[in-house]
């Protein structure tokens, strides 16, 4: 196989992973509107997977069987035990990585860059709501104002410390998940 075909196979697996992840999060989510958002994201990932499957089939490449990777299984295991908000930072990061990956692939993946970025915005809004914002309108405001809520008054240093620790924990969790998935 050539490099392009290998990339398409990886794209297919990544989109299948995304669909499986969002379907699992939808099943675990107790909030009906958030569960519906996860289901919509899963449908979008399925459409993306179908695009890569069609490209592979037109090249005569046999599609691999669908399998859920260890990374997705571990993320869902954590979501089941800690709640879906606990895994949202990692999922947001995954969408960022996917958008960047598609941006490097050029014109054939250009539409997917926009959609992956939209997914990240939806997830960022969900994350804001779960972290204490009052409702979805507050989450939308947070996105529009580029997380202005990190700033404010004398609590700025405390918030910065808390968010810094959270970012560190998420980074470490992502590293562990990456090593586990690779091994």
TATACOR-V599609 format. One record per residue. N is the residue number from 0. RES is the residue in three letters. SS is DSSP state (helix for helix, strand for strand, loop for the rest). PHI is phi as a letter, one per 30 degrees, with the letter a starting at -180 (NA if undefined). NEAR is the number of other ideal C-beta (glycine too) atoms within 10 Angstrom. Layout:
# TATACOR-V599609
n={N,N}
res={RES,RES}
ss={SS,SS}
phi={PHI,PHI}
near={NEAR,NEAR}
This chain:
# TATACOR-V599609
n={0,1,2,3,4,5,6,7,8,9,10,11,12,13,14,15,16,17,18,19,20,21,22,23,24,25,26,27,28,29,30,31,32,33,34,35,36,37,38,39,40,41,42,43,44,45,46,47,48,49,50,51,52,53,54,55,56,57,58,59,60,61,62,63,64,65,66,67,68,69,70,71,72,73,74,75,76,77,78,79,80,81,82,83,84,85,86,87,88,89,90,91,92,93,94,95,96,97,98,99,100,101,102,103,104,105,106,107,108,109,110,111,112,113,114,115,116,117,118,119,120,121,122,123,124,125,126,127,128,129,130,131,132,133,134,135,136,137,138,139,140,141,142,143,144,145,146,147,148,149,150,151,152,153,154,155,156,157,158,159,160,161,162,163,164,165,166,167,168,169,170,171,172,173,174,175,176,177,178,179,180,181,182}
res={UNK,UNK,UNK,UNK,UNK,UNK,UNK,UNK,UNK,UNK,UNK,UNK,UNK,UNK,UNK,UNK,UNK,UNK,UNK,UNK,UNK,UNK,UNK,UNK,UNK,UNK,UNK,UNK,UNK,UNK,UNK,UNK,UNK,UNK,UNK,UNK,UNK,UNK,UNK,UNK,UNK,UNK,UNK,UNK,UNK,UNK,UNK,UNK,UNK,UNK,UNK,UNK,UNK,UNK,UNK,UNK,UNK,UNK,UNK,UNK,UNK,UNK,UNK,UNK,UNK,UNK,UNK,UNK,UNK,UNK,UNK,UNK,UNK,UNK,UNK,UNK,UNK,UNK,UNK,UNK,UNK,UNK,UNK,UNK,UNK,UNK,UNK,UNK,UNK,UNK,UNK,UNK,UNK,UNK,UNK,UNK,UNK,UNK,UNK,UNK,UNK,UNK,UNK,UNK,UNK,UNK,UNK,UNK,UNK,UNK,UNK,UNK,UNK,UNK,UNK,UNK,UNK,UNK,UNK,UNK,UNK,UNK,UNK,UNK,UNK,UNK,UNK,UNK,UNK,UNK,UNK,UNK,UNK,UNK,UNK,UNK,UNK,UNK,UNK,UNK,UNK,UNK,UNK,UNK,UNK,UNK,UNK,UNK,UNK,UNK,UNK,UNK,UNK,UNK,UNK,UNK,UNK,UNK,UNK,UNK,UNK,UNK,UNK,UNK,UNK,UNK,UNK,UNK,UNK,UNK,UNK,UNK,UNK,UNK,UNK,UNK,UNK,UNK,UNK,UNK,UNK,UNK,UNK}
ss={loop,loop,helix,helix,helix,helix,helix,helix,helix,helix,helix,helix,helix,helix,helix,helix,helix,helix,helix,helix,helix,helix,helix,helix,helix,helix,helix,helix,loop,loop,loop,helix,helix,helix,helix,helix,helix,helix,helix,helix,helix,helix,helix,helix,helix,helix,helix,helix,helix,helix,helix,helix,helix,helix,helix,helix,helix,helix,loop,loop,loop,loop,loop,loop,loop,loop,loop,loop,loop,helix,helix,helix,helix,helix,helix,helix,helix,helix,helix,helix,helix,helix,loop,helix,helix,helix,helix,helix,helix,helix,helix,helix,helix,helix,helix,helix,helix,helix,helix,helix,helix,helix,helix,helix,loop,loop,helix,helix,helix,helix,helix,helix,helix,helix,helix,helix,helix,helix,helix,helix,helix,helix,helix,helix,helix,helix,helix,helix,helix,helix,loop,loop,loop,loop,loop,helix,helix,helix,helix,helix,helix,helix,helix,helix,loop,loop,loop,helix,helix,helix,loop,loop,helix,helix,helix,helix,helix,helix,helix,helix,helix,helix,helix,helix,helix,helix,helix,helix,helix,helix,helix,helix,helix,helix,helix,helix,helix,helix,helix,helix,helix,helix,loop}
phi={NA,c,d,d,d,e,d,d,d,d,e,e,d,d,d,d,e,e,d,d,d,d,d,d,d,d,d,d,d,d,d,e,d,d,d,d,d,d,d,d,d,d,d,d,d,d,d,d,d,d,d,d,d,d,d,d,d,d,c,i,d,d,d,d,d,d,b,d,d,d,d,d,d,d,d,d,d,d,d,d,d,c,j,d,e,d,c,e,e,d,d,e,d,d,d,d,d,d,d,d,d,d,d,d,d,i,d,d,c,e,d,d,e,d,d,d,d,d,e,d,d,e,d,d,d,d,d,d,d,d,c,k,d,d,a,d,d,d,d,d,d,d,d,d,d,h,h,d,d,d,c,k,h,d,d,e,d,d,d,d,d,d,d,d,d,d,d,d,d,d,d,d,d,d,d,d,d,d,d,d,d,d,d}
near={11,8,7,12,14,11,17,23,17,12,24,22,16,20,23,22,22,24,22,22,26,25,20,21,26,18,13,16,21,8,14,8,10,19,16,12,21,24,16,14,25,19,13,20,24,17,13,25,22,12,18,23,18,11,16,19,11,8,12,7,16,7,12,11,5,12,11,15,15,13,18,22,15,17,25,20,12,16,22,14,9,10,14,25,16,15,25,22,20,19,23,19,15,24,21,16,14,25,19,12,17,22,15,9,15,8,6,15,21,11,12,22,17,12,18,25,16,14,25,20,15,18,23,19,21,25,19,20,22,16,15,8,17,9,9,15,11,14,21,15,16,20,14,11,10,8,12,10,15,12,11,9,7,6,10,11,8,10,14,12,10,12,13,10,10,12,11,10,11,17,13,10,17,16,10,11,19,11,9,12,15,8,6}
